[in-house]
Amino acid sequence: MTSTVERSTTDPLALDQQVCFALVVAARSVVAVYRPVLERMGLTHPQYLVMLALWQYAPLSVKRLSTLLQLDPGTLSPLLKRLEAAGLLSRRRDRGDERLLSVELTAAGAALRDQALEVPPTIVARLGMSVEELQTLHAALTSVIAAADADSLPSDHTARTDEESAR
């Protein structure tokens, strides 16, 4: 009879061997580490990601923000409404193109960045991992994201891209 340990390392369907399972549990666990830190700032984790993008690139169109965060506009819109209600950002029609909605930081939103500077070192300390380990993990996850994005392209697009790069 095969032991459970042997089976989990040889069974291609063993839960503890699944990359998707490890990623989901890791994501939930890391977000849970962020939660109390961000609550002190009055932010949820998704709102924090919006603010990170705005601190780096504001002003931004909603479309560009959606692309940066890899969120569909339907998911992003309620986040923006809550952040606007909290006085951290404003949404306005773009002066150059009325069809576009522009997102800008308010003075309070810009000032919150100073408080947010404490988040990364706090998270590093709570995770108990070195900065180098986290940078390695980030690089590996970025590779996974790129591979998954490339995999989501239609096969004819991939073939066309390969043909074009061969020229």
C-alpha positions in Angstrom: 0.0 0.0 0.0 1.3 3.5 -1.0 1.7 5.9 1.9 -0.2 9.3 1.8 3.2 11.1 1.6 4.4 9.1 -1.3 1.1 9.5 -3.1 1.1 13.3 -2.6 4.5 13.6 -4.3 3.6 11.3 -7.2 -0.1 12.0 -7.7 -0.5 14.7 -10.4 -3.8 15.7 -8.7 -2.5 15.9 -5.1 -3.8 19.1 -3.6 -0.5 20.0 -1.9 1.3 19.7 -5.3 -0.9 22.2 -7.2 0.6 25.5 -8.1 -2.9 27.1 -8.2 -3.6 26.0 -4.7 -0.3 27.4 -3.4 -0.9 30.7 -5.1 -4.4 31.1 -3.8 -3.4 30.3 -0.2 -0.3 32.5 -0.4 -2.4 35.4 -1.8 -5.0 35.0 1.0 -2.4 34.7 3.6 -0.4 37.8 2.5 -3.5 39.9 2.1 -4.4 38.9 5.7 -1.0 40.2 6.8 -1.7 43.5 5.1 -5.2 43.9 6.5 -4.4 45.3 10.0 -1.7 47.5 8.7 -4.0 49.0 6.0 -7.0 49.3 8.4 -5.0 51.9 10.3 -4.9 53.9 7.1 -8.6 53.3 6.4 -7.9 51.2 3.3 -8.7 47.8 2.1 -6.0 45.9 0.1 -7.7 46.6 -3.3 -7.9 50.3 -2.3 -4.3 50.3 -1.4 -3.4 48.9 -4.8 -5.4 51.8 -6.4 -3.6 54.3 -4.2 -0.2 52.8 -5.1 -0.9 53.2 -8.8 -2.1 56.8 -8.3 0.9 57.7 -6.1 3.1 56.6 -8.9 1.3 57.8 -12.0 -1.6 60.2 -11.2 -3.5 61.6 -12.9 -4.7 58.5 -14.7 -7.6 57.6 -16.9 -9.9 54.9 -15.4 -9.0 52.8 -18.5 -5.2 53.1 -17.8 -5.7 52.5 -14.1 -7.8 49.4 -15.0 -4.9 48.1 -17.2 -2.2 48.8 -14.6 -4.2 47.0 -11.9 -5.4 44.3 -14.2 -8.9 44.9 -13.0 -12.0 45.2 -15.2 -13.7 48.7 -15.0 -16.7 47.1 -13.3 -14.6 46.0 -10.4 -12.6 49.2 -10.3 -15.5 51.6 -10.3 -16.8 50.8 -6.8 -13.3 51.1 -5.4 -12.9 54.5 -6.9 -16.3 55.6 -5.6 -15.3 54.6 -2.0 -12.0 56.3 -2.3 -13.6 59.4 -3.6 -16.2 59.3 -0.8 -13.3 59.1 1.7 -11.8 62.2 0.1 -8.7 60.5 -1.2 -9.3 61.0 -5.0 -11.5 62.8 -7.4 -12.9 61.6 -10.7 -13.4 64.1 -13.5 -14.1 64.0 -17.2 -10.9 64.5 -19.1 -10.8 68.0 -20.6 -9.2 66.7 -23.8 -11.7 63.9 -24.3 -15.0 64.0 -22.5 -15.4 60.2 -23.0 -12.5 59.6 -20.6 -12.8 59.7 -16.8 -9.6 61.0 -15.2 -8.7 60.0 -11.6 -6.6 62.4 -9.5 -5.4 62.4 -6.0 -6.7 65.0 -3.5 -4.4 66.7 -1.1 -5.5 64.1 1.6 -4.8 61.2 -0.9 -1.4 62.6 -1.7 -0.6 63.1 2.0 -1.6 59.5 2.8 1.5 58.4 0.9 3.7 59.5 3.8 1.8 57.1 6.1 2.0 54.4 3.5 5.8 54.5 3.5 5.6 52.4 6.7 3.7 49.6 5.0 6.5 47.8 3.1 8.9 47.5 6.1 6.1 46.5 8.3 5.0 43.7 5.9 8.6 42.5 5.5 8.9 42.3 9.3 5.6 40.5 9.7 6.4 38.0 7.0 9.8 37.3 8.5 11.4 36.9 5.1 14.4 38.9 3.9 14.0 41.5 1.2 16.1 39.4 -1.1 13.8 36.4 -0.6 10.8 38.6 -1.4 12.5 40.1 -4.5 13.1 36.5 -5.7 9.5 35.6 -5.0 8.3 38.7 -6.8 10.4 37.9 -9.9 9.1 34.3 -9.9 5.5 35.5 -9.6 6.0 38.1 -12.3 7.2 35.2 -14.6 4.1 33.2 -13.7 1.9 36.1 -14.5 3.6 36.7 -17.8 3.4 33.0 -18.7 -0.3 32.9 -17.8 -1.0 36.0 -19.8 0.8 34.6 -22.8 -1.1 31.4 -22.4 -4.4 33.2 -22.4 -3.8 34.6 -25.9 -5.6 32.9 -28.8 -3.3 30.3 -30.4 -3.4 32.1 -33.8 -2.1 35.3 -32.1 0.8 33.4 -30.5 1.7 31.9 -33.9 1.5 35.2 -35.6 3.7 36.8 -32.9 6.2 33.9 -33.3 6.2 34.4 -37.1 6.6 38.2 -36.8 9.5 37.8 -34.4 11.2 35.3 -36.7 11.4 38.0 -39.5 
